[in-house]
């Protein structure tokens, strides 16, 4: 039995609610790979910028001056 046949056999036994959960899970898996591609597409955004861990800390922890 192929993986596809085994999956279909299991699919047929699921309730409609569980089928919906499986579909949502598969969509999530698909979007994870898309999100990873999007993340790496933005990697050049920080190129040639002088950003260090220390500069990020200073920006995040600066006191609000009013």
PyMOL commands that set and color helices and strands:
alter all, ss='L'
color gray80, all
select helices_A, chain A and resi 3-12+16-41+43-46+53-61
alter helices_A, ss='H'
color red, helices_A
deselect
rebuild
show_as cartoon
